[in-house]
Amino acid sequence: MLSTPVARLLALAMGTGIRVFDVPAARSVGLAALVGVGSDKDGELQCSIGLTDDLDDDLRADVLAFGLAVLVGTPEILDESPDGVLGISRQRLPQADNGPGNLAWHMLQMCGRESPSATFRLMIIQPNE
């Protein structure tokens, strides 16, 4: 049995074909995660969520739910980024009444997590030049 909200959300991600991986916190200052769509080695579409490795379990669950909600609920928002990847800020916003934050909050409720908000700021990642 999956005992934690994070474990349940990871199972959901795996069941929907979304790859979840850790990102070193030192390489993602100010971010809690990256969410995006790209291609795997065979050219197949691959959705991914990279979570920074320093998140506590509660924030990890909330950010993971938000990333899943972006990918399944509003994937068109990724079109705002030139490379199809957006950052998820560590800054928690007030709970949304609709959109990915609202969907994420409901996912967390179903996983047994009471969260004040599952809405976060999405950010376009600027490449280093």
Backbone as ProteinMPNN parsed JSONL, in Angstrom:
{"seq_chain_A": "MLSTPVARLLALAMGTGIRVFDVPAARSVGLAALVGVGSDKDGELQCSIGLTDDLDDDLRADVLAFGLAVLVGTPEILDESPDGVLGISRQRLPQADNGPGNLAWHMLQMCGRESPSATFRLMIIQPNE", "coords_chain_A": {"N_chain_A": [[0.832, -1.177, 0.0], [0.49, 2.243, -0.764], [1.808, 4.647, 1.193], [2.269, 7.401, 1.664], [1.456, 10.805, 0.678], [3.296, 11.706, -1.298], [4.271, 9.281, -2.338], [1.915, 8.261, -3.446], [1.365, 10.212, -5.391], [3.638, 9.937, -6.998], [3.166, 7.385, -7.99], [0.892, 7.941, -9.509], [2.035, 9.646, -11.42], [3.814, 7.836, -12.668], [1.954, 6.009, -13.673], [0.739, 7.536, -15.625], [2.711, 7.978, -17.398], [4.521, 10.017, -16.919], [7.681, 11.241, -16.324], [9.526, 11.491, -13.366], [12.079, 13.115, -11.67], [15.051, 13.879, -9.731], [16.503, 17.091, -9.167], [19.505, 18.794, -8.616], [19.559, 21.053, -5.917], [21.366, 23.148, -5.841], [21.686, 23.804, -8.482], [19.362, 24.96, -9.21], [18.445, 27.455, -8.152], [16.047, 29.17, -6.285], [13.987, 27.804, -7.428], [11.496, 25.243, -7.174], [10.901, 23.18, -8.782], [11.103, 21.828, -12.142], [9.122, 21.695, -15.022], [8.103, 20.039, -17.915], [7.882, 19.312, -21.471], [9.267, 17.104, -23.734], [11.334, 15.127, -25.874], [12.017, 11.615, -25.862], [14.814, 9.273, -26.199], [14.038, 7.873, -28.432], [12.529, 9.598, -29.862], [9.947, 9.868, -29.0], [7.211, 11.566, -27.447], [7.742, 12.977, -24.259], [6.776, 13.677, -21.049], [7.914, 15.479, -18.232], [8.91, 15.963, -14.814], [11.046, 17.669, -12.812], [12.137, 17.619, -9.632], [13.495, 19.643, -7.073], [16.118, 18.518, -4.99], [16.076, 19.181, -2.303], [13.63, 19.562, -1.081], [11.166, 19.428, 1.521], [8.951, 16.754, 2.629], [6.227, 17.622, 2.575], [6.205, 19.997, 0.973], [7.301, 18.88, -1.304], [5.269, 17.087, -2.088], [3.191, 18.929, -2.649], [4.266, 20.522, -4.723], [4.811, 18.559, -6.633], [2.197, 17.667, -7.179], [1.199, 20.035, -8.309], [2.854, 20.251, -10.585], [2.068, 17.907, -11.973], [-0.609, 18.618, -12.443], [-0.286, 20.806, -14.161], [0.823, 19.525, -16.408], [-1.18, 17.645, -17.153], [-3.564, 19.079, -17.089], [-3.309, 21.711, -18.138], [-1.48, 21.735, -20.446], [-0.887, 23.404, -22.585], [0.143, 25.718, -21.609], [2.844, 25.431, -21.499], [3.715, 26.221, -23.944], [4.455, 28.818, -23.719], [7.1, 28.898, -23.153], [10.224, 28.893, -24.818], [11.608, 26.47, -25.047], [9.885, 24.55, -24.116], [9.887, 24.08, -21.393], [9.154, 24.934, -18.081], [9.787, 26.715, -15.04], [8.933, 25.973, -11.66], [8.201, 27.977, -9.088], [9.408, 28.352, -5.706], [7.772, 29.878, -4.286], [4.767, 29.945, -2.732], [1.506, 30.552, -3.8], [-1.679, 32.216, -3.159], [-4.437, 29.97, -2.747], [-5.795, 28.79, -5.735], [-8.903, 29.245, -7.47], [-9.465, 27.942, -9.762], [-7.94, 26.232, -12.587], [-4.527, 24.883, -12.807], [-3.586, 24.961, -10.131], [-5.862, 24.598, -8.563], [-6.708, 22.053, -9.441], [-4.454, 20.594, -8.591], [-4.665, 20.914, -5.807], [-6.977, 19.435, -5.303], [-6.077, 16.892, -6.086], [-4.172, 16.463, -4.081], [-5.836, 16.369, -1.82], [-7.192, 13.978, -2.35], [-5.109, 12.266, -1.998], [-4.695, 12.328, 0.671], [-3.48, 14.546, 1.801], [-3.548, 17.535, 3.536], [-3.393, 20.713, 2.487], [-2.475, 24.164, 2.562], [-2.372, 25.561, 0.2], [-1.963, 24.719, -3.202], [-0.909, 26.048, -5.27], [1.417, 27.562, -7.355], [3.92, 29.825, -8.612], [4.581, 29.938, -12.059], [7.459, 29.983, -14.11], [9.344, 31.32, -16.811], [12.287, 29.924, -17.931], [15.335, 31.432, -18.289], [17.923, 31.088, -20.603], [21.424, 30.702, -19.892], [23.787, 32.926, -21.14]], "CA_chain_A": [[0.0, 0.0, 0.0], [1.231, 3.495, -0.837], [1.486, 5.242, 2.48], [2.416, 8.854, 1.77], [0.983, 11.539, -0.499], [4.328, 11.717, -2.336], [4.268, 7.959, -2.971], [0.7, 8.16, -4.263], [1.526, 11.089, -6.559], [4.642, 9.316, -7.862], [2.483, 6.292, -8.673], [0.053, 8.581, -10.52], [2.931, 10.092, -12.488], [4.284, 6.657, -13.384], [0.816, 5.457, -14.395], [0.401, 8.391, -16.767], [3.888, 8.099, -18.257], [5.283, 11.231, -16.626], [8.96, 10.943, -15.678], [9.856, 12.368, -12.24], [13.484, 12.946, -11.313], [15.598, 14.897, -8.825], [17.383, 18.132, -9.691], [20.271, 19.364, -7.501], [19.092, 22.374, -5.494], [22.39, 24.138, -6.172], [21.556, 24.165, -9.895], [18.011, 25.484, -9.466], [18.211, 28.447, -7.105], [14.755, 29.83, -6.347], [12.976, 26.926, -8.01], [11.139, 23.997, -6.5], [10.826, 22.133, -9.799], [10.994, 22.119, -13.559], [8.08, 20.891, -15.645], [8.235, 20.24, -19.347], [7.607, 18.297, -22.477], [10.364, 16.95, -24.676], [11.357, 13.836, -26.562], [12.966, 10.642, -25.341], [15.845, 8.912, -27.173], [13.391, 7.335, -29.633], [11.728, 10.648, -30.457], [8.594, 9.852, -28.454], [6.884, 12.646, -26.527], [7.995, 12.626, -22.864], [6.505, 14.709, -20.05], [8.828, 15.31, -17.11], [8.929, 16.886, -13.679], [12.286, 17.588, -12.047], [11.956, 18.217, -8.305], [14.762, 19.9, -6.401], [16.36, 17.453, -4.018], [16.081, 19.657, -0.921], [12.263, 19.842, -0.631], [10.627, 18.534, 2.543], [7.901, 15.902, 2.069], [4.994, 18.361, 2.318], [6.393, 20.848, -0.198], [7.519, 17.967, -2.43], [3.95, 16.623, -2.525], [2.436, 20.049, -3.21], [4.874, 20.91, -6.0], [4.594, 17.446, -7.557], [0.795, 17.739, -7.607], [1.064, 21.184, -9.209], [3.482, 19.875, -11.856], [1.165, 16.968, -12.645], [-1.783, 19.361, -12.896], [0.114, 21.587, -15.332], [1.012, 18.635, -17.554], [-2.415, 16.987, -17.601], [-4.694, 19.999, -17.144], [-3.063, 22.904, -18.959], [-0.168, 21.596, -21.099], [-0.658, 24.492, -23.537], [0.9, 26.786, -20.938], [4.261, 25.195, -21.794], [4.015, 26.922, -25.192], [5.027, 30.129, -23.387], [8.546, 28.744, -23.05], [10.783, 28.513, -26.124], [12.077, 25.08, -25.065], [8.872, 23.664, -23.561], [10.158, 23.824, -19.973], [8.891, 26.052, -17.175], [10.154, 26.534, -13.647], [7.914, 26.152, -10.626], [8.819, 28.727, -8.002], [9.181, 27.909, -4.326], [6.794, 30.804, -3.714], [3.392, 29.452, -2.73], [0.529, 31.603, -4.031], [-2.982, 31.886, -2.575], [-5.09, 28.863, -3.424], [-6.564, 29.174, -6.917], [-10.265, 28.717, -7.595], [-9.508, 27.136, -10.975], [-6.633, 26.033, -13.184], [-3.709, 23.793, -12.28], [-3.496, 25.016, -8.672], [-7.079, 24.009, -8.029], [-6.625, 20.617, -9.714], [-3.419, 20.051, -7.705], [-5.21, 20.87, -4.447], [-7.899, 18.296, -5.243], [-5.256, 15.669, -6.101], [-3.594, 16.31, -2.75], [-6.918, 15.935, -0.933], [-7.43, 12.559, -2.627], [-3.939, 11.52, -1.511], [-4.636, 12.434, 2.12], [-2.681, 15.696, 2.25], [-4.215, 18.822, 3.768], [-2.442, 21.756, 2.123], [-3.092, 25.486, 2.51], [-2.427, 25.961, -1.2], [-1.142, 23.943, -4.132], [-0.722, 26.949, -6.405], [2.762, 28.12, -7.374], [4.222, 30.67, -9.768], [5.328, 29.342, -13.164], [8.448, 30.939, -14.59], [10.122, 30.967, -17.986], [13.707, 29.788, -17.609], [16.186, 32.154, -19.243], [19.196, 30.388, -20.775], [22.655, 31.463, -19.611], [24.479, 33.229, -22.397]], "C_chain_A": [[0.883, 1.248, 0.0], [0.837, 4.354, 0.349], [1.572, 6.761, 2.563], [1.825, 9.539, 0.539], [2.016, 11.563, -1.63], [4.337, 10.383, -3.075], [3.053, 7.797, -3.884], [0.81, 9.011, -5.528], [2.577, 10.543, -7.522], [4.034, 8.154, -8.64], [1.577, 6.832, -9.777], [0.903, 9.03, -11.709], [3.389, 8.896, -13.324], [3.153, 6.065, -14.233], [0.408, 6.261, -15.614], [1.603, 8.64, -17.682], [4.698, 9.36, -18.049], [6.527, 10.845, -15.833], [9.213, 11.969, -14.583], [11.29, 12.069, -11.832], [13.913, 14.066, -10.376], [16.531, 15.833, -9.571], [18.17, 18.673, -8.501], [19.816, 20.787, -7.189], [20.094, 23.467, -5.862], [22.293, 24.604, -7.623], [20.213, 24.803, -10.217], [17.606, 26.475, -8.387], [16.87, 29.152, -7.324], [13.636, 28.97, -6.903], [12.709, 25.727, -7.117], [11.136, 22.853, -7.5], [10.907, 22.724, -11.196], [9.908, 21.203, -14.107], [8.175, 21.126, -17.143], [7.862, 19.045, -20.187], [8.777, 18.29, -23.439], [10.232, 15.618, -25.371], [12.346, 12.912, -25.884], [13.933, 10.252, -26.455], [15.28, 8.346, -28.469], [12.51, 8.367, -30.335], [10.285, 10.692, -29.99], [8.409, 11.008, -27.473], [7.069, 12.177, -25.085], [7.714, 13.834, -21.982], [7.376, 14.428, -18.834], [8.605, 16.365, -16.04], [10.238, 16.635, -12.941], [12.107, 18.334, -10.741], [13.312, 18.469, -7.667], [14.9, 18.946, -5.216], [16.358, 17.903, -2.557], [14.683, 19.972, -0.383], [11.874, 18.898, 0.506], [9.435, 17.789, 1.942], [6.622, 16.667, 1.73], [5.117, 19.234, 1.065], [6.611, 19.999, -1.447], [6.179, 17.477, -2.982], [3.187, 17.742, -3.22], [2.955, 20.444, -4.588], [4.677, 19.803, -7.038], [3.153, 17.458, -8.069], [0.591, 18.895, -8.582], [1.677, 20.867, -10.576], [2.624, 18.901, -12.653], [-0.049, 17.689, -13.216], [-1.466, 20.221, -14.114], [0.181, 20.679, -16.551], [-0.284, 18.011, -18.058], [-3.573, 17.958, -17.789], [-4.522, 21.178, -18.07], [-1.715, 22.811, -19.687], [0.146, 22.723, -22.08], [0.132, 25.641, -22.914], [2.405, 26.637, -21.189], [4.683, 25.852, -23.104], [4.618, 28.296, -24.939], [6.546, 30.093, -23.307], [9.112, 28.3, -24.392], [11.246, 27.055, -26.183], [11.092, 24.098, -24.433], [9.07, 23.3, -22.104], [9.869, 25.097, -19.178], [9.388, 25.701, -15.781], [8.942, 26.7, -12.758], [8.626, 26.785, -9.435], [8.56, 28.061, -6.655], [8.109, 28.773, -3.657], [5.388, 30.241, -3.872], [2.458, 30.653, -2.888], [-0.764, 31.256, -3.308], [-3.661, 30.796, -3.406], [-5.975, 29.371, -4.566], [-7.944, 28.527, -6.9], [-10.445, 27.867, -8.847], [-8.091, 26.966, -11.497], [-5.828, 24.954, -12.492], [-3.577, 23.807, -10.753], [-4.696, 24.378, -8.0], [-7.082, 22.494, -8.241], [-5.603, 19.956, -8.786], [-3.939, 19.914, -6.277], [-6.156, 19.681, -4.284], [-7.141, 16.967, -5.292], [-4.668, 15.41, -4.721], [-4.638, 15.83, -1.752], [-7.174, 14.441, -1.104], [-6.288, 11.678, -2.128], [-3.777, 11.622, 0.003], [-3.81, 13.593, 2.646], [-3.559, 16.926, 2.369], [-3.176, 19.911, 3.504], [-3.151, 23.105, 2.091], [-3.26, 25.984, 1.076], [-1.516, 25.051, -2.008], [-0.946, 24.741, -5.416], [0.649, 27.608, -6.275], [2.941, 28.956, -8.637], [5.011, 29.853, -10.791], [6.251, 30.399, -13.748], [9.12, 30.417, -15.855], [11.588, 30.975, -17.587], [14.523, 30.487, -18.697], [17.512, 31.418, -19.377], [20.373, 31.309, -20.429], [23.381, 31.693, -20.921], [25.865, 33.689, -22.109]], "O_chain_A": [[1.902, 1.294, 0.688], [-0.322, 4.741, 0.494], [0.987, 7.351, 3.471], [1.706, 8.923, -0.52], [1.649, 11.45, -2.8], [4.404, 10.356, -4.303], [3.169, 7.249, -4.98], [0.399, 8.584, -6.606], [2.424, 10.671, -8.737], [4.348, 7.959, -9.814], [1.5, 6.249, -10.859], [0.53, 8.817, -12.863], [3.353, 8.947, -14.553], [3.373, 5.668, -15.377], [-0.203, 5.724, -16.538], [1.517, 9.423, -18.628], [5.486, 9.737, -18.917], [6.429, 10.196, -14.792], [9.128, 13.174, -14.825], [11.669, 10.909, -11.667], [13.223, 15.077, -10.245], [17.251, 15.426, -10.483], [17.574, 18.985, -7.471], [19.701, 21.622, -8.086], [19.698, 24.593, -6.162], [22.771, 25.688, -7.955], [19.95, 25.149, -11.369], [16.543, 26.343, -7.781], [16.595, 29.663, -8.41], [12.469, 29.358, -6.857], [13.593, 25.26, -6.397], [11.34, 21.697, -7.131], [10.796, 23.933, -11.401], [9.798, 20.051, -13.687], [8.311, 22.263, -17.594], [7.575, 17.952, -19.7], [9.222, 19.34, -23.903], [9.144, 15.049, -25.446], [13.384, 13.352, -25.39], [13.887, 10.831, -27.541], [15.964, 8.338, -29.493], [11.821, 8.039, -31.3], [9.483, 11.463, -30.518], [9.338, 11.38, -26.757], [6.605, 11.096, -24.724], [8.333, 14.886, -22.142], [7.556, 13.273, -18.449], [8.178, 17.487, -16.313], [10.504, 15.517, -12.498], [11.942, 19.554, -10.74], [14.188, 17.605, -7.711], [13.925, 18.618, -4.54], [16.611, 17.094, -1.664], [14.564, 20.591, 0.675], [12.205, 17.712, 0.472], [8.959, 18.149, 0.866], [5.996, 16.392, 0.706], [4.24, 19.213, 0.201], [6.153, 20.361, -2.531], [5.975, 17.452, -4.196], [2.596, 17.52, -4.277], [2.173, 20.672, -5.51], [4.404, 20.092, -8.203], [2.919, 17.278, -9.264], [-0.118, 18.745, -9.577], [1.084, 21.179, -11.609], [2.471, 19.05, -13.866], [-0.471, 17.41, -14.338], [-2.301, 20.35, -15.01], [-0.345, 21.02, -17.611], [-0.467, 17.863, -19.267], [-4.479, 17.684, -18.576], [-5.476, 21.605, -18.719], [-0.889, 23.715, -19.559], [1.313, 22.974, -22.378], [0.724, 26.448, -23.631], [3.15, 27.613, -21.1], [5.876, 26.023, -23.354], [5.225, 28.882, -25.835], [7.203, 31.131, -23.384], [8.543, 27.421, -25.039], [11.272, 26.465, -27.263], [11.43, 22.932, -24.235], [8.494, 22.324, -21.622], [10.288, 26.191, -19.557], [9.406, 24.533, -15.392], [8.034, 27.473, -13.063], [9.537, 26.196, -8.854], [7.604, 27.302, -6.497], [7.605, 28.43, -2.587], [4.884, 30.081, -4.984], [2.607, 31.654, -2.188], [-0.938, 30.114, -2.882], [-3.473, 30.719, -4.62], [-6.796, 30.268, -4.378], [-8.128, 27.422, -6.392], [-11.442, 27.16, -8.988], [-7.145, 27.497, -10.916], [-6.364, 24.194, -11.686], [-3.468, 22.742, -10.146], [-4.56, 23.696, -6.984], [-7.419, 21.738, -7.33], [-5.858, 18.876, -8.254], [-3.679, 18.91, -5.613], [-6.14, 19.002, -3.257], [-7.522, 16.017, -4.609], [-4.664, 14.274, -4.245], [-4.347, 14.969, -0.921], [-7.352, 13.722, -0.121], [-6.478, 10.49, -1.867], [-2.831, 11.067, 0.562], [-3.473, 13.618, 3.83], [-4.234, 17.313, 1.415], [-2.186, 20.012, 4.229], [-4.295, 23.194, 1.646], [-4.185, 26.74, 0.78], [-0.439, 24.663, -1.555], [-0.833, 24.177, -6.504], [0.997, 28.143, -5.222], [2.197, 28.803, -9.606], [5.974, 29.167, -10.448], [5.878, 31.566, -13.868], [9.426, 29.23, -15.964], [12.067, 31.93, -16.974], [14.406, 30.163, -19.879], [18.167, 31.148, -18.37], [20.323, 32.52, -20.644], [23.565, 30.77, -21.715], [26.618, 33.997, -23.033]]}, "name": "protein", "num_of_chains": 1, "seq": "MLSTPVARLLALAMGTGIRVFDVPAARSVGLAALVGVGSDKDGELQCSIGLTDDLDDDLRADVLAFGLAVLVGTPEILDESPDGVLGISRQRLPQADNGPGNLAWHMLQMCGRESPSATFRLMIIQPNE"}
